[in-house]
């Protein structure tokens, strides 16, 4: 049986990646750290080369795919990186703790890449649309479009991409998948920069709330279940391709929904679904503030490379999913 080893299996995306591979008939071994609980997930410190190699060697199946699904936070040795909080604050934390961000997105990724490449294991590295500058008028970005990250988060993810591809240059077993902001099933709303906006809408119901919400940057919220399915489809495509033909497969892939909206637009949708007013929220159209962490305006990703591989880029309806989630069916 084919086996997928999923890092960050206890996180927002990792949980759905595990489910997608399980539904596809794969044996799935998940790893985590602070939330790892045996027997469902194995505790592995991604800052430890020894622990990574031990996990890979213990699993030791015919096929192993390591889905490096960490996109936000992880604890490496004694270094604690922050959880993705309300209003997508992780880029802010990356700018204040660049060493921590680099330890997660670059150093740990290099260790993973070396270990998997040496064992002929396919490594799928989850990256971000923040590797692009997102200047007005530039999107959509192709996978090979020039990169120019606007902040430390995007820069360290880009460095992670380059490290993964460099370590797998000969084996051709390193693949990068860029995704935008994600939403889906959560244990707490703060796991997702989209789900947490439900809390902002609730906050806006308080007297004289005046919650300020970004209405400038364009987002393309994508469901984690869809990303999990795409990861599985990529794995099947690359594993099933003959070794000699693998060099012709693209190593940079991108996946996104086409639901175009600002954070304020998302809050409007949530308010409509919940049947509450949004008078206590103020749309902020100011954009980036001088001296603050810079964010892109529009980093819409092209999915053409996935389409060329005959991998479906279909996504579920944002509004439809949220109506089901809050059980607010309306005609």
C-alpha positions as CSV (number, residue, x, y, z in Angstrom):
1,X,0.0,0.0,0.0
2,X,1.2,3.5,-0.7
3,X,2.0,5.6,2.3
4,X,1.8,9.4,2.9
5,X,3.7,10.9,5.8
6,X,2.1,14.2,6.6
7,X,3.9,16.8,8.7
8,X,1.8,19.3,10.5
9,X,-1.0,16.7,10.5
10,X,-2.7,18.3,13.5
11,X,-3.0,21.7,11.8
12,X,-5.6,23.4,9.7
13,X,-4.4,22.0,6.3
14,X,-2.7,18.9,7.6
15,X,-5.9,17.4,8.9
16,X,-7.5,17.7,5.5
17,X,-4.5,16.4,3.7
18,X,-4.6,13.3,5.9
19,X,-8.3,12.8,5.2
20,X,-7.8,13.2,1.4
21,X,-5.1,10.6,1.2
22,X,-7.1,8.2,3.4
23,X,-10.1,8.5,1.2
24,X,-7.8,7.8,-1.8
25,X,-6.8,4.4,-0.2
26,X,-3.4,5.5,1.1
27,X,-2.0,4.5,4.4
28,X,-1.4,7.8,6.3
29,X,1.1,8.6,9.0
30,X,0.7,12.0,10.5
31,X,3.2,14.0,12.5
32,X,2.9,17.0,14.8
33,X,4.5,18.5,17.9
34,X,2.6,20.4,20.5
35,X,-0.8,18.8,19.6
36,X,0.5,15.4,18.6
37,X,-1.4,12.5,20.2
38,X,-0.6,8.8,19.8
39,X,-1.7,6.7,18.0
40,X,-3.3,9.1,15.5
41,X,-0.2,11.4,15.2
42,X,3.5,10.9,15.9
43,X,5.4,13.6,17.7
44,X,8.3,14.8,15.5
45,X,10.5,17.9,16.0
46,X,11.2,19.2,12.5
47,X,14.2,21.0,14.0
48,X,15.8,17.6,14.7
49,X,17.4,15.8,11.7
50,X,17.6,12.7,13.8
51,X,13.8,12.7,14.6
52,X,13.0,13.3,10.9
53,X,15.2,10.5,9.7
54,X,13.9,8.1,12.4
55,X,10.3,8.8,11.3
56,X,11.1,8.2,7.7
57,X,13.0,5.0,8.4
58,X,10.3,3.6,10.8
59,X,7.5,4.1,8.2
60,X,9.7,2.6,5.4
61,X,7.0,1.6,2.9
62,X,7.3,1.1,-0.9
63,X,6.1,4.6,-1.5
64,X,6.2,7.5,1.0
65,X,5.0,11.0,0.3
66,X,5.9,13.7,2.8
67,X,3.4,16.5,2.6
68,X,5.2,19.4,4.3
69,X,1.9,21.2,5.1
70,X,3.0,23.6,7.7
71,X,2.0,27.1,6.6
72,X,1.8,29.0,9.8
73,X,3.3,27.9,13.0
74,X,5.5,25.2,14.6
75,X,7.6,24.7,17.7
76,X,11.2,23.9,16.8
77,X,13.3,22.8,19.8
78,X,13.1,25.7,22.3
79,X,12.0,28.2,19.6
80,X,8.2,28.9,19.6
81,X,6.6,30.3,16.5
82,X,3.2,32.0,16.8
83,X,-0.1,30.6,15.9
84,X,-1.9,32.3,13.0
85,X,-4.1,34.8,14.8
86,X,-7.0,37.1,14.0
87,X,-6.6,39.2,10.9
88,X,-3.8,37.1,9.5
89,X,-1.1,38.5,11.9
90,X,1.5,35.8,11.1
91,X,3.3,38.1,8.6
92,X,3.6,40.6,11.4
93,X,5.2,38.0,13.7
94,X,7.5,36.9,10.9
95,X,8.8,40.5,10.6
96,X,9.4,40.8,14.3
97,X,11.0,37.3,14.5
98,X,12.7,36.7,11.2
99,X,15.0,34.1,12.8
100,X,12.0,32.0,13.9
101,X,10.4,32.3,10.5
102,X,13.6,31.2,8.7
103,X,14.0,28.3,11.1
104,X,10.6,27.0,10.1
105,X,10.4,27.9,6.5
106,X,14.0,27.4,5.4
107,X,16.1,25.4,7.8
108,X,13.5,22.7,8.7
109,X,12.6,22.5,5.0
110,X,16.2,21.9,3.9
111,X,16.5,19.1,6.5
112,X,13.3,17.5,5.2
113,X,14.4,17.8,1.6
114,X,17.8,16.2,2.2
115,X,16.3,13.3,4.1
116,X,13.5,12.6,1.6
117,X,15.7,13.0,-1.5
118,X,18.3,10.5,0.0
119,X,15.5,8.0,0.4
120,X,13.8,8.6,-3.0
121,X,10.7,10.1,-1.4
122,X,8.5,12.7,-3.1
123,X,8.3,15.9,-1.1
124,X,5.4,18.3,-1.6
125,X,6.2,21.7,0.0
126,X,3.2,24.0,0.7
127,X,4.1,27.6,-0.1
128,X,2.2,30.8,-0.4
129,X,1.0,33.5,-2.8
130,X,2.9,36.0,-0.7
131,X,6.1,35.1,-2.8
132,X,4.6,37.6,-5.3
133,X,4.5,41.4,-4.8
134,X,0.8,41.7,-5.5
135,X,1.1,45.1,-7.1
136,X,-2.1,46.5,-8.8
137,X,-2.5,45.3,-12.3
138,X,0.1,42.4,-12.2
139,X,-2.1,39.4,-11.3
140,X,-2.7,36.7,-12.2
141,X,0.7,35.3,-11.6
142,X,2.0,32.3,-13.5
143,X,4.1,29.8,-11.6
144,X,7.2,31.1,-13.4
145,X,6.4,34.8,-12.9
146,X,9.1,36.9,-11.3
147,X,8.9,36.8,-7.5
148,X,9.3,39.7,-5.2
149,X,7.9,39.0,-1.7
150,X,6.6,42.1,0.2
151,X,7.5,40.9,3.7
152,X,9.6,38.4,5.7
153,X,6.9,35.7,5.6
154,X,6.9,35.7,1.8
155,X,10.7,35.9,1.6
156,X,11.3,32.9,3.9
157,X,8.7,30.8,2.1
158,X,10.4,31.7,-1.2
159,X,13.8,30.7,0.3
160,X,12.1,27.4,1.4
161,X,10.9,26.8,-2.1
162,X,14.4,27.3,-3.6
163,X,15.9,25.0,-1.0
164,X,13.5,22.2,-1.7
165,X,14.0,22.4,-5.5
166,X,17.8,22.7,-5.1
167,X,18.0,19.6,-2.8
168,X,15.9,17.6,-5.3
169,X,17.5,18.9,-8.5
170,X,18.9,15.4,-9.4
171,X,16.1,13.2,-8.0
172,X,13.3,15.5,-9.3
173,X,11.3,14.5,-6.3
174,X,10.6,18.0,-4.9
175,X,7.4,19.8,-5.7
176,X,6.2,23.2,-4.6
177,X,2.5,24.0,-4.3
178,X,1.5,27.6,-3.7
179,X,-1.8,28.4,-2.2
180,X,-3.6,31.5,-1.0
181,X,-5.4,32.2,2.4
182,X,-7.2,29.1,3.6
183,X,-10.4,28.3,5.4
184,X,-12.2,25.1,6.4
185,X,-13.0,22.9,9.4
186,X,-11.2,24.2,12.5
187,X,-10.8,23.4,16.2
188,X,-10.7,27.1,16.9
189,X,-11.5,30.0,14.6
190,X,-8.1,31.5,15.1
191,X,-6.5,28.6,13.1
192,X,-7.6,30.4,9.9
193,X,-7.4,34.0,8.9
194,X,-10.8,33.5,7.2
195,X,-12.6,31.6,9.9
196,X,-11.5,34.1,12.6
197,X,-13.5,36.8,10.8
198,X,-16.6,35.1,12.1
199,X,-15.5,36.3,15.5
200,X,-15.0,39.8,14.1
201,X,-18.6,39.8,12.9
202,X,-19.8,38.8,16.4
203,X,-17.6,41.5,17.9
204,X,-19.3,44.0,15.6
205,X,-22.6,43.3,17.3
206,X,-21.5,44.9,20.5
207,X,-22.6,48.4,21.3
208,X,-20.3,51.1,19.7
209,X,-18.0,48.4,18.4
210,X,-16.7,50.1,15.2
211,X,-14.5,47.1,14.2
212,X,-12.1,48.3,11.5
213,X,-11.7,45.7,8.7
214,X,-9.5,45.7,5.6
215,X,-11.4,46.5,2.4
216,X,-8.4,47.0,0.2
217,X,-6.4,43.8,-0.3
218,X,-8.0,41.2,-2.6
219,X,-8.1,37.7,-1.3
220,X,-9.0,34.3,-2.8
221,X,-10.1,32.1,0.1
222,X,-9.6,28.5,-0.7
223,X,-11.0,25.5,1.2
224,X,-8.5,23.1,2.9
225,X,-10.5,20.1,1.7
226,X,-9.9,21.1,-1.9
227,X,-6.2,21.7,-1.2
228,X,-5.9,18.2,0.4
229,X,-7.5,16.6,-2.7
230,X,-5.1,18.5,-5.0
231,X,-2.1,17.3,-2.9
232,X,-3.2,13.7,-3.3
233,X,-3.7,14.2,-7.1
234,X,-0.2,15.6,-7.4
235,X,1.2,12.7,-5.4
236,X,-0.5,10.2,-7.6
237,X,0.6,12.0,-10.8
238,X,4.3,12.2,-9.8
239,X,4.6,8.7,-8.2
240,X,2.9,7.1,-11.2
241,X,5.2,8.8,-13.8
242,X,8.2,6.8,-14.9
243,X,11.5,7.9,-13.4
244,X,12.9,8.8,-16.8
245,X,10.0,11.0,-17.6
246,X,9.8,12.8,-14.2
247,X,12.2,15.5,-15.3
248,X,9.5,16.8,-17.7
249,X,7.0,17.4,-14.9
250,X,6.7,21.0,-13.5
251,X,8.2,21.5,-10.1
252,X,6.2,24.7,-9.3
253,X,2.5,24.4,-9.1
254,X,-0.3,26.7,-7.9
255,X,-3.8,26.2,-6.7
256,X,-6.5,28.7,-5.7
257,X,-10.2,29.4,-5.8
258,X,-11.6,32.1,-8.0
259,X,-13.7,33.6,-5.2
260,X,-12.4,37.2,-5.2
261,X,-13.1,39.3,-2.1
262,X,-11.7,41.5,0.6
263,X,-11.8,40.8,4.3
264,X,-14.7,43.2,4.6
265,X,-16.5,41.4,1.8
266,X,-16.1,38.1,3.7
267,X,-17.6,39.7,6.8
268,X,-20.5,40.9,4.7
269,X,-21.1,37.4,3.6
270,X,-20.9,36.0,7.1
271,X,-23.3,38.7,8.4
272,X,-25.8,37.8,5.7
273,X,-25.6,34.1,6.4
274,X,-26.0,34.6,10.2
275,X,-28.7,37.2,9.7
276,X,-27.1,40.0,11.6
277,X,-26.3,43.6,10.8
278,X,-22.8,44.9,10.1
279,X,-23.3,48.4,11.3
280,X,-20.6,47.9,13.9
281,X,-17.9,47.3,11.3
282,X,-16.0,50.0,9.4
283,X,-14.5,49.2,5.9
284,X,-10.8,50.3,5.8
285,X,-9.7,51.2,2.3
286,X,-6.3,52.7,3.3
287,X,-4.1,49.8,2.2
288,X,-0.6,49.5,3.5
289,X,0.6,51.9,6.2
290,X,4.1,53.3,6.1
291,X,6.3,51.6,8.6
292,X,3.9,48.6,9.0
293,X,4.3,45.1,7.5
294,X,3.7,45.4,3.8
295,X,1.0,43.2,2.3
296,X,0.2,42.6,-1.4
297,X,-2.8,44.1,-3.0
298,X,-3.7,41.2,-5.3
299,X,-1.7,37.9,-5.6
300,X,-4.2,35.9,-7.7
301,X,-2.5,32.7,-8.7
302,X,-2.8,31.1,-12.2
303,X,-3.6,27.3,-12.0
304,X,-2.5,26.6,-15.6
305,X,0.3,24.3,-14.6
306,X,-2.1,22.0,-12.7
307,X,-4.5,22.0,-15.7
308,X,-1.7,20.9,-18.0
309,X,-1.3,17.9,-15.7
310,X,-5.0,17.2,-16.0
311,X,-5.4,17.8,-12.3
312,X,-8.8,19.3,-11.5
313,X,-8.7,22.9,-10.1
314,X,-12.4,22.9,-9.3
315,X,-13.2,24.3,-5.8
316,X,-16.4,24.4,-3.7
317,X,-18.5,27.5,-3.3
318,X,-17.3,29.8,-0.5
319,X,-20.8,30.9,0.3
320,X,-22.3,27.4,-0.1
321,X,-19.7,25.9,2.3
322,X,-20.3,28.5,4.9
323,X,-24.1,28.2,4.7
324,X,-23.7,24.5,5.4
325,X,-21.1,25.2,8.2
326,X,-23.4,27.5,10.1
327,X,-26.5,25.6,9.1
328,X,-28.0,28.7,7.7
329,X,-29.8,27.5,4.6
330,X,-31.6,30.2,2.8
331,X,-33.4,30.3,-0.6
